[in-house]
Amino acid sequence: MAPSRRHLLFHGCLRPHINGVRRMRFLKTWLVAAMATWTLASMPAAAAPLSIEDIWKAPQFRSPTLSPNGQYMAVTMAVKERMNLAIVDLATRKASIITNFDGDDVVDVSWVGNERLVFSIGQLNKPVGDAAQLSQGGLFTITREGKEFRVISPSIKQQIGSGQMTLRSWEYAGRVQGSEEEIFATANEPSVRSNDLYKVNVKTGKRELLTQGRPDLTESYVLDRNDVPRVATAFLKDEPVVIVNYREDAKSPWQELTRFNIGSEGMIPMYFDDDNQTLIVASNVGRATTGIFKYDPKKKQLGELLAQHPRFDMGAAANGERLPGIIVDPKTRQVAGFAVAGAKYETVWIDPTYASLQKSIDAALPDTINTFRRIPNGNRLLITSYSDRKPARWYILDQDKKSLEDLFTSRPWLTPDKLVPMQTVFYKTRDGQEQMAYLFVPADRKAGERLPMVVHIHGGPWARADMWGTMGFGEREGQLFASRGYAVLVPQFRGTTGLGTKLYTSSVHQMGKNMQNDIEDATDWAIKEGYADAGRVCLSGASYGGYSTLMGLAKTPAKYKCGVSGLAVTDLELIMTSTYGDIPRSEIGLKIWKAMAGDPDKDAAMLKEVSPVNLAKRMKANILIYAGIDDIRVPLEQMKNMRSALEKEGKSVVWIAKEEEGHGFAKLENNVDLYTQVLDFLDKNIGKSSLKP
């Protein structure tokens, strides 16, 4: 277990444009109705079929958030193909766009008080692993009226553009309660190797260092109920080892509580309990899943178990990835409930007021996941509501007026009649594990009808890429392919994070072995249960999913009719040694790869045996390969070498490579072209055309 780390490589320069207040007109009818009588508006009787553009188009709105007094709402919205910041006055229903970035997107927006906001910038249409994706960051502030724009810290791209050699990264860490001008922020100053915590006045620019004497290589902090940083989580230099440090108060020295290897048993501090001494932590020590515990820092012992789930991790995954866990009331600072990223997002409230609110909201908005957060002052709640067939939609609940107001939806073009249910299923692997998968079937499938099937394999592999109703990559392919008559299965195979320690650790050195067996077992389940036609199954995936697609075609060539392999690792030794990629540039990242996949120095024979580039002779099925020419996570050489190996065996490959794309296609036009060709490829191999004489 360990918190995530960022490794930054930046190029270029940035010229932000901040304008004055510009009035915008919402083309949305604001509907207010009494809670007791509120019902959903009826949908149109008919709609155009789901298109590739529907699936891959960027959301119209993102991440609305209420001011502390509940009188204003900030939201980012698409303006000239970039997400810019808008403010809505909830009393007048007037909205103003207060930024006008034309080359970057506004991200990570937070209210400082009721008059000012802070945000960072990024490029949401740039994929992971692409150097341009990393030309972001910075910390900026602006009033809700679009005035007094201030650069608290320039973006990395701005720093490089000004000739700065040592790069500094500032990130918002939280509000200072009761202040209209102050925030907490972390920054790698004065040491570039460690994060310190500062109190920053966004109006004057004054900074106060709060973590003097902190341990070296500190990554993150936990503040107590009095806003004193008293837990510092650090790394051991160039090693995948986490060190948790603690101090009694602001003047006491730091002392080590525990240390552990990433991926092993450990504990991640999350919050301070009511006594302001006991910690609340996420721990998987001696457990199948990570649970939420009390922890005594004086005795260095786990205490009372507060929350757990028998199948899913809470608070943190086995590799340290942060997950939903505790929910804190922003005014009282009491733990109000617990959350878990299960098959679907789940919440259990221990605060009766929250429990009552949840019950009322769920009654008004049935058949959706409904999450909400109270604001420190006021009786308005912002509700996020979504499901597998309804993209995120936001509402305002006014407790004084007892009214629920429909605001807007993230993707208004995706209506329930265009989407199919995202079903949760479970299957047994040959070695006895029970694993989860998501299943999509066309709306017009008849009972017992066997369909051509696409098995989508997520990337990572040590990640959880698919969550119910959140439009991840697997869900997008699932919905698109199902709309064209295919059944789609998205297995959550061993190595997937958040599904328990055993599922994660059982993936060690199992690429191309038990991890591949999981995909085969999922396929066999779909055939046995009558969803898939055994003679018409295709594999699809990107990154690790692209690797696993190729391995499936080599390991069991008779099982799969075709494969769609994107951004694929084809040579496991090369991915850890090539100077073209970014994995070898991170000491910690490389050591994790060696531990999980195998060490090129010690396990060269094993890595060769499970590298698709060496197995082209075994592959019988037709293959489509796609790549981003600027990919630095999985360099182009990986897929070029695979194509050459297949061509030497006399096998043709559908080859798609896009310029100015990295580890994933970001441009809408490139995704439209890619999936136009993918759908044609599927049709010719397992679809209607494949049945023609």
N, C-alpha and C positions, 0 to 999 in steps of 0.2 A: 504494500500500500504506500502511496506517496502522492502529494499534490503534483499537478502538472507543471512543466517548465516550458518556457518559450525560448526558442533559439532564433535570433533576429538577423536577417540579411536584407539590407535595404539599398535601393538604388533610385536615383532620380530626384526631382524636386517638386514642391507643391506650391501652388498659388491659390489660396482660398479666397472666395469672394463673399463677403457678408454685406447684405444690403439692409436698407431700412425696412420698416414694416410694409408688407404688401398684402392687401386684402385678397382673400380668395373666396370663391363661392362654392359651398358644398352643394353638389347635385344630389343630396341625400335628404329625404324627409325625416325629420326628427319626430319619432313616435313616443308618446308618453301614455302609459295606461296604468291603472291600479294593479297592484301585485296580484290581487285575488282574481282578477278577470283577464290578466294578460295572456295572450296566445300568440303563437307564431303566425306571421303572414303567410298566406298560401303561395306556393311556388307556381310559376307558369306551367301550363298543361304540357307544353312540348318545348324542346330545346335542341339546338344543333348537337350532333354527337361530339364526344370528347376529342379534342384535337391535340397534336403535339405541342402547339403553342400554349394551349390551356394548361398543360402539365408543367412546362418549363418556364413560363412567364413569371417574372419576379412579382412578389406581393405588391399590392397597391398601398397598403398601410402596414406599419410595423410598430410594435412595442409601445402602445400608449401608456402614460403614467400620470397619476393625479398629483397636483401640488399638495403640500402638507395640510392646507386648510380645505382642500376639496373644491376650490372655486375655479381652478384652471386645469386643463389637461394638455400635456405635451404628447405629440405623436410625430413619427417620421412618415413621410409620404412621398410618393414618386413624383418628381418634378423634373422634366427633361431627362428622364431615365436615370436620375440620381435621387437618393433618399435625402430629403431636406426636412428641417425641423419646423413644425407648425404648432401654434398655441391656440387652444379653443377656450374662450371665456364661457363657462357653463351657465352663467346668468343671462347673457345676451345671445348665446349661441353663435357669436361671431368668431371667425377663425382668421389667423394671420400666419403667413409663412415668414419666418424670421431669418432663415439662412438661404443662400443661393449658391451652393457648391455646384460646380459644373464638371468637376473631374474626380470627385470623391463623394462618399456617402457619410452622412451623419450617423454615428452609432453610439451605443452605450450612454443614452441620455438619462440624467438624474436631476431632480430638483435639489437646489441648495437650501433655499427657504421657499417663500411664496413668490419672490420677485426674480430670482436668478436660477439659471440652470448651468450644468456642466455637461460636456460631451467630448467624445473623441471622433476621429474620422477613420474611414477605411474604404475598401473597395469590395463591395458585396458581390460584384460580378467577376471577381478574380478567384480562381480555384486554389485549393491547398497545394503548397509546394512550389507555386509560381513565385518568383522573386517579387513581381509587382504586387502580389497579394500582401506582401509584408511592408509595403510602403504606406504605412498607416500609423495610428497611435496619436500621440500628443494629448493635451488636455486643454480645453477651451471653455470659456464661460461667456454668457450673454444674458441680458435681462429678458424677461418674457415679452417685452415690447420691441425686442430686436436691437437694443442699444447696448452701449458699454461693452462691446466685444473685447475680450482680453485673452491673450495667449498665456496660459499658466505655464505650459511647456510645449515647445514646438514638436511636430511629428518627427519621426525618424527621417523621413524623406526631406523635410525642411532642414534638419540638422546636417545631413549629408550635402544638401544643396548649398549650404553656407560654408562648407569646408570643414565642418566639425569632425574630428577623428574619433573621439571617445563618445559613444552614443548613450544617451540617457533616456530612460523610459519611465513616464509617469502614468499612474492609473488611479482612478477614483476608487476609494475604499469605503466610503460611507458618509452620512450626514453627521454633523455635530449637533446633537439634540438641543433645541431651543435657540439655535443661531440661524440668522438669515443670511450670513455671509461666509460661514466656515465649513470646510469639509475635511475629511481624512483622505490622504492620498499616499500611495506607496511609490517609491522611486529608488533607482539604483544610484543614489548619491548619499554620501561622498564616495562610496566604493561601488565600482561597476559590477562587482561580483555578488553583491548583496542588495536586498531591498530594505530600505528604512521606511518608517512610518512618520508622516508629517501631519501637522494641523496647518491648513492653508486658508488664509483669508482671500477669497476669490475677488473681492473688490479692491483691496489694497495690494495684494500680492505677497503679503507677509507670510513667512513660513516658520513653523516651530518644529524642530526635530524632537520626536517623542521616544526614540529608541537608542539613546546613547549607550554604548557598550554592548550592543546586541551581538550574538554569536555570528561568526563568519559564515558566509553563504546562506544567509537567511532568505527564505522565499516568501513566507506569509506570516501573519499575526492573528491572534485572537484577543480582542479587547474584553475587559471585564465590564460589569454593569455600570462602572463609573468612567468608562471610556479610557481606561489605562491598558496599554498593550502589555499583557502578562504571559502570553504563550508565543514562542517564536519557533516556527518549523523551518529547519535548514537541511541542506544536503552535505554529504561528505564529498570533498573535492574529487571530481571526475569519477565518482562511484555511484551506483544506484542504491545509495543508502540514505535513509531519512533519519534525522535527529530532531527529537521534540524537546524543546527547552522551556523552562518555567521560572517565574520569579514571584515572590510574595507580594511586592508592591513596586511602585515606580523607582524606588531608591535601592531596592535589593538586587544582589547579583543574580545573573542567570545561572540556572542549574539544569543539567541534563536529566530528563525524565526517562527517556527510552530511545533506542535506535533500532532500526530493522531494515532489511532489504526490501526494495520494491518488489511487490508480488508475493511476499511472504506474510506471515501473521504480524499484525501490528495494530496501532490505533492512531486515529486522526482527531485531534481536538476540534470541537465545533463551537462551544458556547460555555458560559459560566452559569452555574445553577443559582438558586435564590440566595444562598449564603455568600455568594461572591468569592467562594474559595474552591468548592467542588467543581470539577469540570464535567461537561457533557461531551462524550466522545463517540466516534464510530469505531467499532473494533470487530475483527474477525478471529481473535485469539481463541483457539479451540472450538471454532464454530464452522458450520457449513455455509452460513451467510453472515454478512456484516450486520450487526445490530447496534442500537443506540444504548449507551450505558452511562452511568455516573462513574467518575474516576476521582480517587483521592490522590492529589499530587504529593502530599506529605508522605503517605505510605506507599505511593507508586503502585496502587492496586485498583483494578476494576471493581466497581460496586454494583449497585442495583441495575438490573436490566430494565430499560424504559420502553423499548419498542423493538420488534423484530418481525420478519416475514419468513415463512418457511422456505420460500423459493427465490426471493429477490433480495439484493443488498439494499441497505438503508444508510444514507449519509456518505458512504464512500464504497467504491468497488475494490476488488482485491488488488488492483494495480494503483490504487490511490485516487482514481478519478472521482471527483466530487459528484454526489448524487443527492436528490431530494431526501431530507431526513426530518429535521425539526422545523417547525413554523413558529415564529416569535411575534407576539403582539407588539407593534412599534411604539405604542404609548406606555404600556405597563412593563414591557420587556420580559414578560412571562412567556414560558413555552405554552403555546395555545393548542398545538396539535402536532401530528406526525404525518409525513408523506412518504410514499414509495413509488418509484418508477417500475410498476409491475407490468403485467401484460398490457394493462392500461394504467394510467396515473390514478393513484388512490390516496385518499386523505382520511385520517381518523382524528377527530377533534376531542381534546380533553376539556376544553373550555366550553361550558354549556351555551354561552351566547353564540360562539362560532358554530357550534353544532346545530343550533336552531336556525341560524342564517343559512347554513348549507342546505338544510332540509327545505326551507322555503324557496331558495334559489333553484334547487333541483326539481321542485314541483312546478315552478314556472317555466323552466327550460329542461324538459325531459329528454332522455336519450342522448345526452351530451355530457362530456366532462366539463364541469364548471368550477373554475378556481377563482379565488378573490383574495384581496388583501385590504385590510382596513388602513385608513390614514391616521396619523397621530391626532389630528384635530378635525372634527367634523363627522358627519354621519352619511357621507357618500362612499360607496364602494365601487371599484372598477372590477367588473367581472369579465373573465375570459372564458368563452364557451366554444367547444369544438367537438368533433367526432370524426369517424372515418369517412363520413359522407358530407360533412359540413366543416369547411376550413374555419380557422379561428375567427370568431366574431366577438365584439366587445359591447358591453352594456354598462350603464350607470344605474346603480341601485341607490335611491334616496330614501334613507330610513325614516326621515321626518315626514316626507310626503307619501311614503309607502308606494313608491312608483318605480317601475323598471323601464329604462329608456334604451332603445336600440340605437347604437352609435354607427358602426360600420363593420365591414368584414375585410379580412386580409386579401382574399381572392374571390371577389364577387362573381366571377365568371364560372367558378366551380360550384355548381348546384347539385343537390342530392340525386337528381335524375341522371346526371352524368357519371356518377361514381357508384362503386359496388362495395358491399361490406368487406371490411378487413377482419377476417375471422382468426381467432387464436386457436391453434390446435397443438396437440402434444404427440410425440412419437418416441418409441424406444430404440436406442442404438444397440448394435450387436454386443457391446460390452456392458449393457444394462443401464446406461444413463437415460433419464427421461428428459428430452429436449423440447423446446418450444419452437413453433414456427407460425408465420402469418400466411393465411391462404386467401387468395382472391379468385373468384370464379365469375364468369360472365353472367349478367342478369338474366339472360334467356336460356341458361343451361337447364336441361330437363333432368329430373331425378334419375340418378344412375348413369347418366351420359358421361362417357369417357372423352376427354378433350385433349388436344395437343397442349403440352405444358411447358412453361419456362420455369426453371429453378433458378432463382436469383440468389447469388452468394455475396454477402456484404463485404466491404473492405475492412481494413484494420491490420490484421484480423482481431487485434486486442482492443476492441471497441464495441459499443452497441450503437449501430447505425440506424436502427429501425425502432420507432416507438409508435404506438397506435395513434393514428389521426394527426401526425405531425408532418406529413409530407416529406419524409426522408427519401433517399434514393430508391430503396426497395419498394416503398409505397408508390412512388411515382411510376416505376416500371410496372408494378403490379396493376395499378389502375389503367395505365395506357394499354398494356397487353391484354388485360381482361376486356377492355372496350373493343378489341379486335377479335375476340373469340377464344383467347387462350386462358387456361387456368394458370395461375402463378403461385409458386410456393417460395417463401422466404425463410429458410431455416436459421435458427439462432444457435449455431454449432459451438462446440467447445472452443474456448478462447474469447467468446463474446463476454464483455464485461457487464457487471451488475447482476449477473445470474448466479452468484455464489462462487465461493473459493474453489470448489472442486472442478466446476466447469472451466474455470480459468486455468488452474494449474495443470489440469489434465491435457492441456494443449502443448506443454513443453516438449520440444523436439518432435512434434507430431504433424508438421506440415507435410502434406502428401501421404500421410499415414492415417491415424485415427481421425484427424480433422477432415480428411477426404472421405473416410468411411462414413462420417456423419452425414455428408451430403448424399452419398449413395443410399444410406438408410432412410433419409427423408424422402428421396425419390421412390424407393420401394414402398414406403408407407402410402404415398399418394396413388401409386398404382394399385396396391392392395385395397385401399378404401374406395376405389372406383372413380377417382377424379381424373387420373392421367391415363392416356393411351400409351401403353408401354413402348410402342414403336415410334412415338412422336414426342420425344422429350429433348429439350434444348437447355444448355447451361448458359447463364449470363451473369456477368459481374465485372467490377472494376477494381483496380489495385490488387489487394489480396484476392478479391472476387475474380479478377481476370486471371490471376495465377491458378486459383482453384478450378476455374473453368477449363484451362488447358490441362491441368493434372487429371481432371475427371475424364477428359477425352483420351488421355494416354493410359490411365490406370484401368478403366473399364470401357474400352472402345465400343463394345456392343450395346452398351446401356444408353448412350446418348447419340442423337441424330445430328446435332450441330452445337456450336459454341460461339457466344458473343463475348470476346475478351477485350476489355479496355484497360489501358494504363497498367499493363500487366507486368508483375515481377516474373521473369522467366528464368533467371539465373540467380539463385540464392547467395552464392559466393560473391558474385559481381555486385549485387545490391549493397553489400557491406564493405566493398573495397574500391569501387569506382570513384574517381575524383569528380565525375560529372554530377553525382548525386549529393543530397544534403545529409543523408543518414550517417555516412562516415565522418561528418564534420562535428558531430556531437559525441563527446566521450561517453556520456551517460546513455544517450540513445543507442549508440553502437553496442555498449555492453548489455543493454536490455535485449537487443536483437540477438546477440550471440547467446545469451542465456536462454532465450525462448525458442529461437529457430535452430541454433547450432553455430559453433565457432569455425570459421573458415580454416583456421590453423589446426584445430583438433578434430573437426568433424567433416573434413573435406569430402570424403567418400560418401557419407550420408547425404550431404547437401547436393552432390552431383546426382545421386540417385533420384532425388525428388525435385530436380530442376527441369521444367518442361522443355527448355532449349535442347536438352540431351535426349528427349524422348519423342522427337518428331516422327520417327519410324513407326511408332505404335499407334499414332493418331489416324483414324479412318474418317471421322466426321468432317463436314465442311466447317470452316472457321472464318469468322469476321473479327478483325483486330482493329481497334482504334486507339489513337495516341495523340497527346498534346506535344507539339514540337518543343515547347519551352519548359517541359516538365523537369523539375529538379528533384522531386521526391522519387519518381521512378523514371530515370532518364530514357530518352528515345532509343538508346542502344539496346535496351532490354527487348523491346518489341521488334526492332530491326533484325537482331540476331535470331529471334524466333521465326520471323518471316523467311530469312535466308535458310534456316534449318529445314523448314517445311518445303521450300522450293527445291532444295537439294534432293528431297524425297519425291519430287514430282507432283507436289500438292499445291493447288492454287489457294490463294488467300484473298478475301475481300479486305482491302487495306484502306483505312481512313485516317489521315493525319492532318491536324489543323494547326496553322500558324497562330502565334500569339495566344495559345492555350497551354495550360499547364496540367496539373494533376486533377483533371476534370474539366469538362467544357463549360465555360461561363457564358459565352455569347449565345443569345437566343437563336440567331440564324444558324450557328454551328450545331446546336442541339437539334434544331428542326431538320437540318440536312442529315445528321447522324441517324436520328430515329426514323426518318423516311427510309433510309437504306436498311436499317435494322429490321423494320417491319417487313420490307420486301424480302430480306434474307430469311426471316422466320416463315413467311408465307411460302417461299420456294422450298423450304426444307421440312417444315412440319405443319404448314397451314393448308389452305384449300388447293393452292397450286401444286403442292407436293402429292396430292391425290390424283392428279390428272395422269392419264395413261401416256 
